[in-house]
């Protein structure tokens, strides 16, 4: 079914590509997804949500498994050994597809959830003019056009210290 020579030739560029994409997805989860949830839980003064980032964990798993399975095909390993990896690969692709379909649902859901925990949407902050991010502030007075997330955090910190 698989031609070992073609698989081995594809490994030259395929494995580094899959590992690079997986590493960038893991980086995105580590530096974008997790801090967003931590900021919401800590009631940070400003939060930037990227709904499309919910797909990155699935892409990371997909890429790692693709590299492993292609290496197993190049050895060649028996189908009995490869089958569990292919099963997990298929499941990760399906879950990633579901996560992609749910991106609009996540965008709508945050419009209902975030105000209930005290946040107001702010489309004036620096770096926001794309549809891929949504900024939320706890104090609507800090939603100032052109200001950064760091500025909002500083201002919220200074008002907390001054207020009795």
TORPA-4810 file (N, C-alpha, C, O; in nm, 3 decimals):
<nodes>
NODE_1_0.082_-0.119_0.000_0.000_0.000_0.000_0.087_0.126_0.000_0.059_0.219_-0.076_X
NODE_2_0.190_0.130_0.083_0.279_0.244_0.089_0.413_0.205_0.027_0.468_0.099_0.057_X
NODE_3_0.463_0.290_-0.059_0.593_0.265_-0.117_0.699_0.324_-0.024_0.703_0.446_-0.004_X
NODE_4_0.782_0.239_0.031_0.879_0.279_0.133_0.975_0.384_0.081_1.009_0.477_0.154_X
NODE_5_1.020_0.373_-0.044_1.115_0.470_-0.099_1.053_0.610_-0.106_1.119_0.709_-0.075_X
NODE_6_0.926_0.618_-0.147_0.859_0.748_-0.155_0.838_0.807_-0.016_0.852_0.927_0.004_X
NODE_7_0.805_0.722_0.079_0.786_0.769_0.217_0.918_0.821_0.272_0.920_0.926_0.337_X
NODE_8_1.026_0.749_0.248_1.157_0.793_0.296_1.200_0.926_0.233_1.258_1.012_0.300_X
NODE_9_1.171_0.942_0.105_1.203_1.069_0.038_1.121_1.184_0.096_1.171_1.295_0.112_X
NODE_10_0.999_1.157_0.128_0.912_1.261_0.185_0.953_1.297_0.328_0.927_1.408_0.374_X
NODE_11_1.018_1.204_0.397_1.061_1.231_0.534_1.165_1.343_0.541_1.173_1.413_0.642_X
NODE_12_1.243_1.361_0.437_1.348_1.462_0.436_1.291_1.601_0.464_1.348_1.677_0.542_X
NODE_13_1.180_1.634_0.402_1.118_1.763_0.426_0.996_1.753_0.517_0.959_1.850_0.582_X
NODE_14_0.933_1.636_0.521_0.808_1.620_0.597_0.826_1.625_0.747_0.751_1.695_0.816_X
NODE_15_0.923_1.552_0.799_0.942_1.549_0.944_0.982_1.685_0.999_0.923_1.730_1.097_X
NODE_16_1.080_1.755_0.939_1.111_1.889_0.991_0.991_1.985_0.982_0.970_2.067_1.071_X
NODE_17_0.913_1.973_0.875_0.795_2.058_0.861_0.694_2.029_0.971_0.645_2.121_1.036_X
NODE_18_0.663_1.900_0.993_0.568_1.864_1.097_0.616_1.905_1.236_0.537_1.954_1.317_X
NODE_19_0.744_1.885_1.263_0.798_1.923_1.393_0.795_2.075_1.411_0.766_2.124_1.520_X
NODE_20_0.826_2.149_1.306_0.820_2.295_1.313_0.680_2.347_1.337_0.660_2.436_1.420_X
NODE_21_0.583_2.293_1.266_0.445_2.335_1.285_0.397_2.296_1.425_0.329_2.375_1.491_X
NODE_22_0.431_2.176_1.470_0.392_2.132_1.605_0.455_2.223_1.710_0.389_2.260_1.807_X
NODE_23_0.582_2.258_1.692_0.648_2.346_1.789_0.583_2.484_1.794_0.566_2.541_1.902_X
NODE_24_0.547_2.537_1.678_0.482_2.668_1.677_0.343_2.662_1.740_0.300_2.757_1.804_X
NODE_25_0.273_2.552_1.722_0.142_2.536_1.785_0.154_2.522_1.937_0.075_2.579_2.012_X
NODE_26_0.254_2.448_1.981_0.277_2.435_2.125_0.316_2.571_2.184_0.272_2.606_2.294_X
NODE_27_0.397_2.647_2.112_0.433_2.781_2.156_0.308_2.869_2.166_0.292_2.944_2.262_X
NODE_28_0.219_2.859_2.067_0.096_2.938_2.068_0.007_2.902_2.187_-0.052_2.989_2.250_X
NODE_29_-0.002_2.774_2.217_-0.081_2.732_2.333_-0.018_2.787_2.460_-0.088_2.838_2.547_X
NODE_30_0.113_2.775_2.471_0.185_2.816_2.591_0.179_2.967_2.612_0.169_3.013_2.726_X
NODE_31_0.185_3.046_2.503_0.193_3.191_2.516_0.065_3.266_2.480_0.060_3.388_2.496_X
NODE_32_-0.037_3.198_2.432_-0.161_3.268_2.396_-0.283_3.207_2.464_-0.363_3.279_2.524_X
NODE_33_-0.299_3.077_2.456_-0.420_3.014_2.507_-0.419_3.008_2.659_-0.514_3.054_2.724_X
NODE_34_-0.315_2.952_2.717_-0.308_2.935_2.862_-0.309_3.070_2.935_-0.386_3.085_3.030_X
NODE_35_-0.228_3.170_2.893_-0.234_3.300_2.961_-0.371_3.367_2.952_-0.410_3.441_3.043_X
NODE_36_-0.445_3.343_2.844_-0.579_3.402_2.833_-0.670_3.345_2.940_-0.741_3.420_3.007_X
NODE_37_-0.669_3.213_2.956_-0.752_3.152_3.060_-0.708_3.195_3.199_-0.792_3.219_3.286_X
NODE_38_-0.577_3.205_3.221_-0.527_3.251_3.350_-0.569_3.394_3.378_-0.604_3.427_3.491_X
NODE_39_-0.566_3.480_3.277_-0.605_3.620_3.294_-0.753_3.632_3.327_-0.792_3.713_3.412_X
NODE_40_-0.836_3.554_3.261_-0.980_3.558_3.290_-1.005_3.508_3.432_-1.084_3.568_3.505_X
NODE_41_-0.939_3.401_3.472_-0.956_3.346_3.607_-0.907_3.444_3.713_-0.964_3.450_3.822_X
NODE_42_-0.801_3.520_3.683_-0.746_3.615_3.779_-0.816_3.751_3.773_-0.780_3.843_3.847_X
NODE_43_-0.915_3.763_3.687_-0.989_3.889_3.669_-0.896_4.004_3.631_-0.901_4.112_3.689_X
NODE_44_-0.812_3.977_3.531_-0.718_4.078_3.482_-0.794_4.198_3.428_-0.908_4.184_3.385_X
NODE_45_-0.732_4.318_3.430_-0.802_4.438_3.382_-0.829_4.436_3.232_-0.921_4.504_3.186_X
NODE_46_-0.752_4.361_3.156_-0.772_4.352_3.011_-0.736_4.211_2.965_-0.640_4.151_3.013_X
NODE_47_-0.815_4.160_2.871_-0.792_4.026_2.817_-0.811_4.033_2.666_-0.907_4.092_2.617_X
NODE_48_-0.718_3.972_2.593_-0.732_3.960_2.447_-0.757_3.814_2.416_-0.676_3.728_2.449_X
NODE_49_-0.870_3.786_2.350_-0.909_3.649_2.319_-0.897_3.626_2.169_-0.944_3.707_2.089_X
NODE_50_-0.833_3.516_2.134_-0.821_3.475_1.994_-0.897_3.343_1.978_-0.841_3.238_2.008_X
NODE_51_-1.022_3.346_1.933_-1.102_3.224_1.924_-1.041_3.116_1.835_-1.061_2.997_1.861_X
NODE_52_-0.968_3.154_1.732_-0.910_3.054_1.641_-0.797_2.976_1.706_-0.758_2.871_1.655_X
NODE_53_-0.744_3.024_1.817_-0.633_2.954_1.881_-0.675_2.824_1.948_-0.590_2.746_1.991_X
NODE_54_-0.805_2.799_1.957_-0.853_2.673_2.015_-0.820_2.553_1.927_-0.833_2.439_1.972_X
NODE_55_-0.780_2.577_1.806_-0.747_2.468_1.714_-0.601_2.422_1.730_-0.568_2.309_1.695_X
NODE_56_-0.515_2.507_1.783_-0.372_2.478_1.786_-0.333_2.351_1.862_-0.242_2.283_1.817_X
NODE_57_-0.396_2.316_1.974_-0.354_2.189_2.038_-0.377_2.068_1.948_-0.297_1.974_1.948_X
NODE_58_-0.486_2.070_1.874_-0.516_1.958_1.786_-0.418_1.950_1.669_-0.378_1.842_1.626_X
NODE_59_-0.379_2.067_1.617_-0.282_2.069_1.509_-0.147_2.018_1.557_-0.077_1.948_1.483_X
NODE_60_-0.110_2.052_1.680_0.017_2.004_1.736_0.017_1.852_1.746_0.114_1.787_1.705_X
NODE_61_-0.091_1.794_1.798_-0.101_1.648_1.810_-0.100_1.585_1.672_-0.033_1.484_1.649_X
NODE_62_-0.175_1.643_1.580_-0.182_1.595_1.442_-0.043_1.590_1.379_-0.007_1.490_1.317_X
NODE_63_0.035_1.696_1.394_0.168_1.703_1.332_0.266_1.605_1.396_0.343_1.540_1.326_X
NODE_64_0.264_1.595_1.527_0.354_1.501_1.595_0.323_1.358_1.552_0.414_1.280_1.521_X
NODE_65_0.195_1.324_1.551_0.157_1.188_1.510_0.188_1.163_1.363_0.226_1.052_1.326_X
NODE_66_0.173_1.264_1.278_0.206_1.247_1.136_0.354_1.217_1.120_0.392_1.133_1.038_X
NODE_67_0.439_1.285_1.196_0.584_1.258_1.190_0.615_1.117_1.239_0.695_1.046_1.178_X
NODE_68_0.552_1.077_1.348_0.577_0.943_1.404_0.529_0.834_1.308_0.601_0.738_1.282_X
NODE_69_0.409_0.850_1.255_0.353_0.748_1.165_0.435_0.739_1.036_0.459_0.629_0.986_X
NODE_70_0.477_0.853_0.983_0.556_0.846_0.860_0.691_0.780_0.884_0.741_0.707_0.798_X
NODE_71_0.750_0.804_1.000_0.876_0.733_1.034_0.852_0.583_1.049_0.935_0.502_1.008_X
NODE_72_0.739_0.547_1.107_0.706_0.405_1.123_0.682_0.340_0.986_0.717_0.224_0.966_X
NODE_73_0.624_0.413_0.894_0.601_0.361_0.759_0.733_0.346_0.683_0.746_0.258_0.598_X
NODE_74_0.829_0.432_0.713_0.958_0.426_0.644_1.045_0.312_0.693_1.137_0.270_0.623_X
NODE_75_1.018_0.260_0.812_1.106_0.155_0.868_1.098_0.026_0.789_1.209_-0.021_0.762_X
NODE_76_1.002_-0.037_0.750_0.857_-0.032_0.773_0.819_-0.118_0.893_0.872_-0.227_0.914_X
NODE_77_0.725_-0.067_0.971_0.671_-0.140_1.085_0.543_-0.210_1.040_0.486_-0.177_0.936_X
NODE_78_0.501_-0.305_1.119_0.379_-0.378_1.082_0.256_-0.291_1.104_0.257_-0.198_1.185_X
NODE_79_0.152_-0.321_1.030_0.027_-0.246_1.043_-0.032_-0.258_1.183_-0.099_-0.166_1.230_X
NODE_80_-0.008_-0.368_1.249_-0.059_-0.391_1.384_0.003_-0.291_1.483_-0.064_-0.247_1.576_X
NODE_81_0.128_-0.256_1.463_0.197_-0.160_1.550_0.152_-0.017_1.517_0.136_0.065_1.607_X
NODE_82_0.132_0.011_1.390_0.098_0.146_1.345_-0.050_0.180_1.372_-0.083_0.297_1.390_X
NODE_83_-0.137_0.081_1.374_-0.281_0.105_1.383_-0.322_0.194_1.501_-0.401_0.286_1.480_X
NODE_84_-0.273_0.172_1.624_-0.315_0.261_1.734_-0.276_0.407_1.710_-0.351_0.498_1.744_X
NODE_85_-0.160_0.430_1.652_-0.117_0.566_1.622_-0.207_0.630_1.516_-0.242_0.747_1.526_X
NODE_86_-0.244_0.551_1.415_-0.334_0.602_1.312_-0.472_0.632_1.368_-0.539_0.725_1.324_X
NODE_87_-0.515_0.553_1.463_-0.645_0.576_1.527_-0.646_0.708_1.603_-0.739_0.787_1.590_X
NODE_88_-0.542_0.732_1.681_-0.529_0.859_1.755_-0.515_0.975_1.657_-0.570_1.082_1.681_X
NODE_89_-0.442_0.955_1.548_-0.427_1.055_1.443_-0.564_1.093_1.386_-0.596_1.211_1.373_X
NODE_90_-0.643_0.993_1.353_-0.777_1.018_1.298_-0.864_1.093_1.397_-0.936_1.186_1.360_X
NODE_91_-0.859_1.053_1.522_-0.938_1.120_1.625_-0.894_1.266_1.640_-0.979_1.355_1.654_X
NODE_92_-0.762_1.292_1.638_-0.715_1.430_1.651_-0.758_1.515_1.532_-0.790_1.633_1.549_X
NODE_93_-0.758_1.457_1.413_-0.804_1.532_1.295_-0.954_1.564_1.308_-0.995_1.675_1.278_X
NODE_94_-1.033_1.468_1.351_-1.177_1.491_1.369_-1.203_1.596_1.476_-1.286_1.685_1.456_X
NODE_95_-1.134_1.588_1.589_-1.152_1.686_1.696_-1.107_1.825_1.651_-1.170_1.926_1.685_X
NODE_96_-0.998_1.831_1.576_-0.952_1.959_1.522_-1.054_2.019_1.425_-1.076_2.140_1.425_X
NODE_97_-1.115_1.934_1.343_-1.220_1.980_1.252_-1.340_2.034_1.328_-1.397_2.137_1.291_X
NODE_98_-1.378_1.965_1.434_-1.489_2.012_1.518_-1.453_2.146_1.582_-1.535_2.237_1.587_X
NODE_99_-1.328_2.158_1.631_-1.284_2.284_1.691_-1.287_2.398_1.589_-1.321_2.511_1.623_X
NODE_100_-1.252_2.368_1.464_-1.257_2.471_1.360_-1.401_2.515_1.332_-1.428_2.634_1.315_X
NODE_101_-1.491_2.419_1.328_-1.631_2.452_1.305_-1.687_2.533_1.421_-1.775_2.616_1.402_X
NODE_102_-1.635_2.510_1.542_-1.686_2.579_1.661_-1.623_2.716_1.684_-1.658_2.783_1.782_X
NODE_103_-1.532_2.761_1.598_-1.473_2.894_1.615_-1.581_3.003_1.616_-1.578_3.088_1.705_X
NODE_104_-1.675_3.005_1.523_-1.780_3.107_1.530_-1.866_3.093_1.657_-1.910_3.193_1.713_X
NODE_105_-1.889_2.970_1.700_-1.967_2.948_1.821_-1.893_3.006_1.942_-1.954_3.067_2.029_X
NODE_106_-1.761_2.987_1.946_-1.680_3.043_2.054_-1.686_3.195_2.053_-1.695_3.258_2.159_X
NODE_107_-1.681_3.253_1.936_-1.689_3.399_1.925_-1.821_3.451_1.978_-1.825_3.552_2.048_X
NODE_108_-1.929_3.384_1.945_-2.060_3.426_1.993_-2.072_3.399_2.144_-2.126_3.483_2.217_X
NODE_109_-2.022_3.286_2.189_-2.032_3.250_2.331_-1.958_3.350_2.420_-2.005_3.382_2.529_X
NODE_110_-1.843_3.400_2.373_-1.771_3.496_2.456_-1.848_3.627_2.469_-1.833_3.697_2.569_X
NODE_111_-1.929_3.660_2.370_-2.012_3.782_2.378_-2.115_3.772_2.490_-2.158_3.875_2.543_X
NODE_112_-2.155_3.652_2.525_-2.250_3.633_2.634_-2.180_3.610_2.768_-2.226_3.657_2.872_X
NODE_113_-2.068_3.535_2.766_-2.001_3.498_2.891_-1.920_3.612_2.951_-1.930_3.638_3.071_X
NODE_114_-1.841_3.681_2.871_-1.750_3.782_2.924_-1.822_3.896_2.998_-1.774_3.936_3.104_X
NODE_115_-1.934_3.949_2.949_-2.004_4.051_3.028_-2.056_3.997_3.162_-2.067_4.072_3.259_X
NODE_116_-2.088_3.869_3.167_-2.139_3.813_3.292_-2.031_3.803_3.400_-2.063_3.792_3.518_X
NODE_117_-1.903_3.806_3.360_-1.794_3.805_3.458_-1.731_3.943_3.473_-1.624_3.957_3.532_X
NODE_118_-1.797_4.046_3.420_-1.754_4.183_3.444_-1.669_4.249_3.337_-1.607_4.352_3.365_X
NODE_119_-1.663_4.194_3.218_-1.582_4.252_3.111_-1.671_4.322_3.009_-1.786_4.285_2.988_X
NODE_120_-1.614_4.425_2.946_-1.680_4.499_2.839_-1.594_4.489_2.714_-1.472_4.501_2.722_X
NODE_121_-1.657_4.467_2.599_-1.581_4.457_2.475_-1.519_4.593_2.442_-1.581_4.697_2.463_X
NODE_122_-1.396_4.589_2.392_-1.324_4.713_2.358_-1.254_4.691_2.224_-1.160_4.613_2.214_X
NODE_123_-1.300_4.761_2.123_-1.240_4.744_1.990_-1.150_4.863_1.955_-1.118_4.883_1.838_X
NODE_124_-1.110_4.940_2.055_-1.030_5.060_2.031_-0.882_5.042_2.060_-0.802_5.127_2.021_X
NODE_125_-0.843_4.934_2.126_-0.705_4.919_2.170_-0.611_4.890_2.053_-0.652_4.842_1.948_X
NODE_126_-0.485_4.921_2.076_-0.381_4.903_1.975_-0.367_4.755_1.939_-0.369_4.669_2.027_X
NODE_127_-0.354_4.726_1.811_-0.336_4.589_1.765_-0.466_4.512_1.751_-0.463_4.391_1.726_X
NODE_128_-0.578_4.578_1.765_-0.705_4.509_1.759_-0.774_4.508_1.623_-0.871_4.433_1.608_X
NODE_129_-0.734_4.583_1.525_-0.816_4.598_1.405_-0.835_4.473_1.320_-0.864_4.485_1.201_X
NODE_130_-0.820_4.355_1.376_-0.847_4.233_1.300_-0.967_4.162_1.360_-1.003_4.185_1.475_X
NODE_131_-1.026_4.077_1.281_-1.140_4.001_1.331_-1.097_3.878_1.410_-1.182_3.806_1.462_X
NODE_132_-0.967_3.853_1.421_-0.918_3.732_1.487_-0.895_3.751_1.636_-0.866_3.654_1.706_X
NODE_133_-0.909_3.873_1.686_-0.889_3.899_1.828_-1.006_3.980_1.882_-1.066_4.059_1.809_X
NODE_134_-1.036_3.962_2.007_-1.136_4.041_2.074_-1.077_4.087_2.206_-1.032_4.005_2.287_X
NODE_135_-1.077_4.218_2.229_-1.026_4.273_2.353_-1.142_4.298_2.449_-1.249_4.344_2.410_X
NODE_136_-1.117_4.267_2.576_-1.216_4.286_2.681_-1.151_4.361_2.796_-1.041_4.325_2.838_X
NODE_137_-1.217_4.464_2.848_-1.166_4.541_2.961_-1.266_4.534_3.075_-1.386_4.524_3.054_X
NODE_138_-1.214_4.540_3.198_-1.301_4.539_3.315_-1.360_4.678_3.340_-1.474_4.690_3.386_X
NODE_139_-1.284_4.781_3.309_-1.329_4.919_3.330_-1.344_4.985_3.192_-1.244_5.009_3.125_X
NODE_140_-1.467_5.014_3.149_-1.488_5.073_3.016_-1.417_5.207_2.997_-1.390_5.247_2.884_X
NODE_141_-1.385_5.278_3.106_-1.315_5.406_3.095_-1.172_5.387_3.043_-1.112_5.481_2.992_X
NODE_142_-1.118_5.266_3.057_-0.981_5.239_3.012_-0.976_5.195_2.866_-0.868_5.162_2.815_X
NODE_143_-1.087_5.193_2.799_-1.091_5.159_2.656_-1.063_5.286_2.576_-1.154_5.356_2.533_X
NODE_144_-0.933_5.315_2.557_-0.889_5.438_2.492_-0.825_5.402_2.359_-0.738_5.316_2.352_X
NODE_145_-0.869_5.470_2.255_-0.820_5.440_2.120_-0.668_5.453_2.110_-0.611_5.554_2.152_X
NODE_146_-0.605_5.348_2.054_-0.462_5.350_2.029_-0.375_5.308_2.146_-0.254_5.295_2.129_X
NODE_147_-0.431_5.286_2.262_-0.352_5.245_2.379_-0.332_5.093_2.376_-0.412_5.019_2.319_X
NODE_148_-0.223_5.049_2.441_-0.188_4.907_2.439_-0.249_4.834_2.558_-0.302_4.895_2.650_X
NODE_149_-0.241_4.701_2.552_-0.288_4.620_2.664_-0.208_4.651_2.790_-0.265_4.656_2.899_X
NODE_150_-0.078_4.672_2.775_0.007_4.704_2.889_-0.034_4.836_2.953_-0.033_4.848_3.076_X
NODE_151_-0.071_4.934_2.872_-0.114_5.064_2.924_-0.239_5.046_3.009_-0.249_5.104_3.117_X
NODE_152_-0.335_4.968_2.961_-0.457_4.944_3.037_-0.424_4.876_3.170_-0.480_4.912_3.274_X
NODE_153_-0.334_4.779_3.166_-0.295_4.710_3.289_-0.228_4.806_3.387_-0.257_4.801_3.507_X
NODE_154_-0.140_4.894_3.338_-0.075_4.994_3.424_-0.178_5.088_3.486_-0.173_5.117_3.606_X
NODE_155_-0.270_5.137_3.404_-0.370_5.230_3.453_-0.461_5.165_3.557_-0.498_5.227_3.656_X
NODE_156_-0.496_5.041_3.533_-0.581_4.970_3.629_-0.505_4.948_3.760_-0.564_4.954_3.868_X
NODE_157_-0.375_4.922_3.751_-0.293_4.904_3.871_-0.281_5.033_3.950_-0.287_5.030_4.073_X
NODE_158_-0.263_5.147_3.881_-0.247_5.274_3.951_-0.378_5.320_4.013_-0.377_5.382_4.119_X
NODE_159_-0.491_5.292_3.950_-0.619_5.331_4.010_-0.652_5.245_4.130_-0.718_5.290_4.223_X
NODE_160_-0.607_5.122_4.129_-0.631_5.036_4.246_-0.553_5.084_4.366_-0.602_5.078_4.479_X
NODE_161_-0.430_5.132_4.344_-0.348_5.179_4.456_-0.401_5.307_4.515_-0.390_5.329_4.636_X
NODE_162_-0.458_5.394_4.431_-0.505_5.523_4.478_-0.639_5.511_4.550_-0.664_5.577_4.651_X
NODE_163_-0.725_5.426_4.497_-0.859_5.413_4.555_-0.852_5.353_4.694_-0.773_5.262_4.719_X
NODE_164_-0.936_5.404_4.789_-0.935_5.351_4.926_-0.995_5.214_4.936_-1.001_5.156_5.044_X
</nodes>
